[in-house]
Amino acid sequence: MNRSKKPWAKALILSFAVILSCFPCFSVSHADSQVLPDSVLFEGISYYFDHSAQELKLKVPVIFVNSRYLIAISAPFVWSGPVSLDSASFAGGRVEHADVPVVYVDSLNNKLMFGMVQTTGPDIPAGRGLLGTIYFSILDAGYLDIDTTFFPPSSRLQFQDNHPIDWTPEFVQLHFHIQDIVYFEPAPGSQLSLDGDTFYVDSGGDIRVNVNLTNLINVFAFNVPLTDECYDGTIFLDSLKNDRTAPPLCFEGSRVPEDWGAQVLNLDLYPPWILFGGIAVTADPLPPGDGPLATLTFTALDSGSVCLDTFFTPAQILLEIVDQYAVSHIPAFAPDTFQVRTCPYIPGDLNWDQIVDLLDLPLLIYYLFRDWEAPCPLKAADVNCDQEVGLVDVVYLINYIFRSGPPPQTCEY
């Protein structure tokens, strides 16, 4: 649609003031006359683990429903609860490519506003979908409440069509319980990309993922059934490291005491289903806190993905924790996907060209002194096999390349 031919095009541009400055002088409220369900609501709230920040986060999608074409939206919100705002974005939403998409944040008063105006582009057609997404850091347990509000100087919850006429859509307030949750994170010592989303291992090497529980109650028992939805035979759960020995190796270093009688059961190998759990018969319960219940070890034969999710077992065992009154609680669950990149291990070959030469030196120097990503696998840079990567290895490589020094060593660890 070529809106430049419309006689009221200039008025549309000025209508941005409807959202971000003042109400239009010809504003007419049609809240009662609109065909429902014109509305703004929150849907699909989910937890996720920010690997780069090593923090549990909350993702809150904002949905809007409109029964006719729109040229402008204002959606001001106020929030309260044990969270802090990280960011808000239109990315992936229905108005992502609007002419004037604006997010205003008033952190002092816990307010933000999504504003959108179309001046020359096509109107937003009738439909239902994502307006934007709000990202929070979780500070504590409790309830996150999001309501609509007045955003100075004079913005309110409002839709506007191309007549132009504005009206107030229905609003569904959010009251979300931040509760017990099971989530994943790379185990300490993992070699990760700078953004924390990719494991680096040599072919046949292991990746280790912690299964964490944040519990707000005393826990006397738990069941955690898991599956890898990306399983294709290249990255598999290493049953030798997750077996039913006493105690199972996956509980070493976890929050679960040895006298809990925790155990692991492989239900099926294709797709890989695994159930682990425990019960405190005579031992103390797990107090409220956060940390790993177990560590899963996977062996990677090639690059790929590990996609961890929960499921109902054939015996109808579900994800649950049990309190001191034998009452079962189903915690929230954050599925996660980890990328895995296998790297050939040739001592000193840091750029994977199967030659140790001058081109490998900058990668090691930049890693040590300019915060570049670690060589993959990291032990390829430990050319003297002292289990440390540092300036000594740079000197060792220089001596080998330029002074016929000893070649990089193959490390056995």
C-alpha atoms as one frame of an Amber mdcrd trajectory, in Angstrom:
protein
   0.000   0.000   0.000   1.422   3.399  -0.952   0.349   5.492   1.983   2.133
   8.593   0.631  -0.903   9.168  -1.622  -3.264   9.386   1.303  -4.208  12.968
   2.237  -3.802  12.247   5.928  -0.245  10.850   5.695   1.125  13.841   7.579
  -1.415  13.231  10.318  -0.147   9.673  10.673   3.376  10.869  11.256   2.124
  13.269  13.872   0.165  10.407  15.453   3.384   9.184  17.052   2.503  11.754
  19.699  -0.556   9.667  20.476   1.705   6.995  21.875   4.722   8.781  23.216
   3.591  12.313  23.967  -0.082  13.189  24.266  -3.587  11.980  23.432  -4.887
  13.130  20.021  -7.468  15.868  20.163  -9.917  13.677  18.224  -9.298  10.593
  20.391 -12.355   8.375  20.744 -12.423   5.422  23.107 -13.913   2.279  21.614
 -13.129  -0.221  24.346 -16.778  -1.230  24.647 -17.542  -1.283  20.936 -14.625
  -3.406  19.770 -15.115  -6.995  18.727 -13.223  -9.019  21.304 -10.625 -10.309
  21.726  -8.555  -7.141  21.145  -6.136  -7.659  23.994  -2.633  -7.527  25.425
  -1.439 -10.434  27.572   1.585 -12.470  28.637   2.049 -15.999  27.366   4.798
 -18.625  27.210   6.820 -17.354  30.176   9.917 -19.512  30.525  13.157 -19.856
  32.455  16.495 -20.009  30.704  20.106 -20.129  31.817  22.354 -17.324  30.573
  25.608 -19.203  30.050  27.697 -16.066  29.547  26.466 -14.460  32.789  26.094
 -17.807  34.610  22.662 -16.722  35.865  19.122 -18.028  35.753  16.837 -15.686
  33.802  13.166 -15.249  32.966  11.771 -14.646  29.480   8.338 -12.962  29.311
   6.708 -12.723  25.839   4.086  -9.972  25.389   1.232 -11.017  23.071  -1.261
  -8.717  21.372  -4.514  -9.544  19.555  -6.122  -7.087  17.134  -9.376  -7.518
  15.198  -8.580  -4.859  12.580  -5.630  -3.139  10.952  -3.405  -1.039  13.246
  -0.994   1.822  12.634   0.008   2.463  16.254   0.321   0.659  19.574   1.339
   1.830  23.010   1.732  -0.753  25.757   3.092   0.653  29.042   3.819  -1.762
  31.901   4.843  -1.634  35.528   6.415  -4.644  37.240   7.107  -5.766  40.788
   8.714  -8.819  42.313  12.138 -10.376  42.971  13.550  -9.584  39.516  15.580
  -6.938  37.740  15.004  -5.892  34.143  17.734  -6.905  31.699  16.241  -5.789
  28.399  13.129  -5.603  26.232  13.013  -6.259  22.509  10.688  -6.378  19.496
  12.858  -9.110  17.900  10.828 -11.872  16.304   7.525 -10.057  16.856   4.785
  -8.899  14.519   5.937  -5.263  14.625   9.694  -5.914  14.516  10.007  -3.968
  11.237   7.666  -1.113  12.097   8.685   2.373  10.969   8.973   3.658  14.542
   9.434   0.856  17.114  10.413   2.261  20.508  11.095   0.728  23.924  11.198
   3.197  26.806  12.467   2.090  30.232  12.057   3.873  33.552  14.141   1.655
  35.847  13.647   3.948  38.841   9.895   3.268  38.841   9.989  -0.260  37.366
   8.209   0.858  34.216   8.691   0.161  30.519   6.707   0.799  27.365   6.513
  -0.791  23.946   5.556   1.837  21.356   5.011   1.362  17.618   3.899   3.609
  14.757   3.592   2.843  11.046   4.049   5.987   8.904   4.836   4.692   5.414
   4.918   0.909   5.746   1.924  -1.438   5.587  -0.595  -1.436   8.411  -0.430
  -4.240  10.956  -3.162  -6.699   9.848  -5.664  -8.306  12.166  -4.189 -11.260
  13.994  -2.537 -12.605  17.103   1.155 -12.834  17.931   4.232 -11.478  19.637
   4.544  -7.766  20.367   7.862  -7.964  22.192   9.800  -9.851  24.833  10.925
  -8.766  28.298  13.995 -10.368  29.883  14.494 -10.416  33.664  17.220 -11.603
  36.029  15.828 -13.613  38.937  16.892 -12.314  42.337  14.827 -14.520  44.650
  11.689 -16.636  44.921   8.296 -14.972  44.904   5.820 -13.558  42.413   6.431
 -11.432  39.350   3.503  -9.089  38.719   3.142  -7.028  35.543   0.282  -4.564
  35.158  -0.474  -1.819  32.692   0.127   1.737  33.783   0.266   5.361  32.765
   3.631   6.266  31.266   4.390  10.015  31.422   3.891  12.308  29.717   0.587
  10.736  28.640   0.923   7.250  27.180  -1.570   4.562  28.073  -2.486   1.100
  26.801  -3.848   1.901  23.373  -4.385   0.658  19.807  -4.964   2.991  16.854
  -6.275   2.284  13.371  -5.793   4.309  10.183  -8.932   6.470  10.445  -7.316
   7.432  12.925  -9.330   6.223  15.918  -7.858   4.834  19.120  -9.205   2.446
  21.727  -8.099   0.520  24.804  -7.762  -3.239  24.359  -8.418  -5.804  27.049
  -5.449  -6.355  29.366  -4.584  -9.576  31.216  -2.329  -8.901  34.190   0.579
 -11.276  34.879   0.968 -12.952  38.264   3.793 -15.467  37.806   5.160 -17.675
  40.568   8.955 -17.824  40.570   9.388 -21.211  42.169  11.452 -24.362  42.449
  13.128 -25.060  39.129  15.323 -27.647  37.464  17.756 -26.226  34.902  21.089
 -27.025  33.257  24.526 -25.439  33.053  27.961 -26.593  31.866  29.906 -28.292
  34.642  32.943 -26.391  35.975  36.084 -27.003  33.953  34.252 -27.243  30.641
  35.922 -25.571  27.686  33.302 -23.196  26.296  33.017 -20.558  23.615  33.068
 -16.961  24.810  29.257 -16.742  24.705  29.042 -19.956  26.757  26.811 -21.732
  24.234  29.278 -24.188  22.693  31.392 -26.955  24.217  34.832 -27.473  22.688
  36.173 -31.030  22.968  38.505 -33.281  21.058  36.879 -36.170  19.183  35.928
 -38.870  21.650  36.086 -36.396  24.512  33.512 -35.823  27.219  31.178 -32.925
  27.917  29.672 -32.587  31.372  26.379 -30.862  32.163  25.121 -30.092  35.659
  21.441 -30.736  36.390  20.692 -27.988  38.903  17.823 -27.585  41.334  16.756
 -24.305  42.886  14.451 -25.357  45.741  12.494 -23.107  48.070  11.395 -25.972
  50.327  13.137 -28.756  52.246  13.426 -31.662  49.804  13.164 -35.236  51.095
  12.999 -36.963  47.704  13.231 -36.179  44.005  12.757 -37.750  40.578  14.257
 -36.276  37.409  13.493 -38.051  34.100  15.466 -36.628  31.153  15.920 -37.233
  27.455  18.209 -35.915  24.722  15.908 -34.918  21.865  18.822 -34.271  19.490
  20.309 -37.736  19.803  21.686 -39.035  16.505  24.397 -41.423  17.709  27.278
 -38.937  17.549  26.908 -37.576  21.089  25.679 -40.087  23.632  25.208 -40.369
  27.366  28.186 -42.221  28.797  26.524 -44.921  30.882  29.868 -45.919  32.426
  29.963 -42.518  34.115  26.246 -42.431  34.953  25.693 -45.975  36.209  24.285
 -47.471  39.396  27.558 -47.914  41.248  27.611 -46.932  44.899  27.473 -43.995
  44.838  26.798 -43.240  41.157  29.564 -41.118  39.705  27.106 -38.487  38.514
  26.346 -37.533  42.150  29.972 -36.822  43.047  30.318 -33.186  44.080  26.554
 -32.628  43.984  24.184 -31.482  46.712  23.009 -35.068  47.262  24.658 -36.727
  50.311  26.037 -40.258  49.994  23.562 -41.612  52.563  20.578 -40.540  50.468
  20.602 -43.752  48.481  20.407 -41.844  45.209  20.409 -43.920  42.066  20.417
 -43.724  38.279  18.357 -45.829  35.900  18.829 -45.868  32.140  15.336 -46.514
  30.795  16.239 -46.715  27.130  19.290 -46.059  25.001  17.521 -44.942  21.814
  16.344 -42.305  22.293  18.418 -41.898  25.458  16.100 -41.786  28.449  17.569
 -41.485  31.901  15.957 -41.301  35.326  17.810 -40.320  38.445  16.445 -39.725
  41.887  16.962 -40.099  45.593  15.218 -40.274  48.943  16.344 -39.291  52.413
  15.402 -42.292  54.546  17.382 -41.389  57.643  19.419 -38.480  56.288  18.677
 -34.791  56.505  16.659 -33.170  53.697  18.147 -30.861  51.120  17.673 -27.380
  52.583  16.464 -24.501  50.403  19.228 -23.532  48.024  20.671 -23.858  44.561
  23.174 -26.198  42.942  23.675 -29.467  41.100  21.672 -32.587  41.844  23.780
 -34.563  39.390  26.248 -34.228  36.526  25.553 -35.907  33.200  28.546 -36.948
  31.106  28.278 -37.252  27.327  30.886 -38.566  24.905  31.160 -36.711  21.599
  32.333 -38.618  18.542  31.555 -35.666  16.285  30.171 -32.128  16.399  26.465
 -31.795  17.126  23.942 -30.829  19.779  22.630 -32.048  23.116  18.978 -31.072
  23.663  17.888 -31.863  27.214  14.232 -32.015  28.202  12.032 -33.810  30.718
   9.296 -36.363  29.977   6.901 -38.875  31.496   8.546 -42.274  31.920   6.742
 -45.449  30.822   6.016 -46.069  34.503   4.439 -42.577  34.675   7.240 -41.233
  36.835   7.398 -37.486  36.421   9.636 -34.617  37.389   8.947 -33.953  41.077
  10.351 -33.024  44.462   8.801 -34.138  47.747   8.584 -32.139  50.969   8.591
 -33.273  54.603   4.825 -33.915  54.497   5.232 -36.354  51.587   3.549 -33.810
  49.340   4.763 -33.883  45.760   5.704 -30.606  44.055   6.318 -30.298  40.325
   9.088 -27.742  39.856   9.393 -25.502  36.840  11.717 -26.833  34.180  14.047
 -25.074  31.752  14.961 -27.250  28.756  18.293 -26.391  27.187  20.347 -27.027
  24.068  24.132 -27.223  24.082  26.189 -27.043  20.912  29.229 -29.312  20.772
  32.212 -28.812  18.499  34.801 -31.532  18.280  38.301 -30.425  17.344  41.223
 -32.525  16.082  43.990 -32.844  18.643  47.419 -32.224  17.169  49.766 -30.699
  19.769  50.545 -27.104  18.794  48.101 -27.061  15.839  45.659 -24.366  16.949
  44.097 -23.495  13.595  43.383 -27.136  12.597  45.404 -27.077   9.356  47.395
 -30.131  10.532  50.628 -28.122  10.516  52.383 -26.467  13.459  53.776 -23.202
  12.119  53.785 -19.424  12.459  49.995 -19.235  11.913  49.338 -20.974  15.234
  51.244 -18.470  17.349  48.810 -15.518  17.088  45.899 -17.695  18.230  47.762
 -18.596  21.406  49.005 -15.041  22.031  45.561 -13.496  21.473  43.988 -16.064
  23.796  46.468 -15.268  26.566  46.626 -11.479  26.218  43.557 -10.272  24.264
  40.769 -12.426  25.676  40.138 -14.387  22.487  38.396 -17.757  22.572  40.470
 -20.613  23.897  42.155 -22.916  21.382  40.198 -26.081  20.723  40.977 -28.435
  22.337  42.760 -26.392  24.972  45.379 -29.045  25.621  46.624 -28.540  22.043
  48.063 -25.255  23.335  49.714 -26.955  26.318  52.723 -27.831  24.186  54.961
 -28.729  27.145  52.217 -30.784  28.886  52.550 -29.096  32.279  48.702 -28.902
  32.482  48.824 -25.114  32.185  48.571 -22.848  29.137  50.687 -19.726  29.483
  53.649 -17.704  28.292  55.905 -20.735  28.690  53.985 -22.419  25.858  54.432
 -19.372  23.621  58.211 -19.515  24.145  58.155 -23.290  23.559  56.369 -22.840
  20.203  58.725 -20.042  19.128  61.732 -22.221  19.880  60.219 -25.091  17.900
  59.220 -23.001  14.865  62.256 -20.727  14.593  65.081 -22.443  16.496  64.568
 -26.163  15.813  63.563 -26.732  19.417  61.750 -29.864  20.638  58.326 -30.486
  19.036  55.048 -29.987  20.947  54.343 -32.904  23.236  51.276 -35.162  23.211
  49.591 -34.804  26.582  48.165 -37.923  28.208  45.761 -36.186  30.562
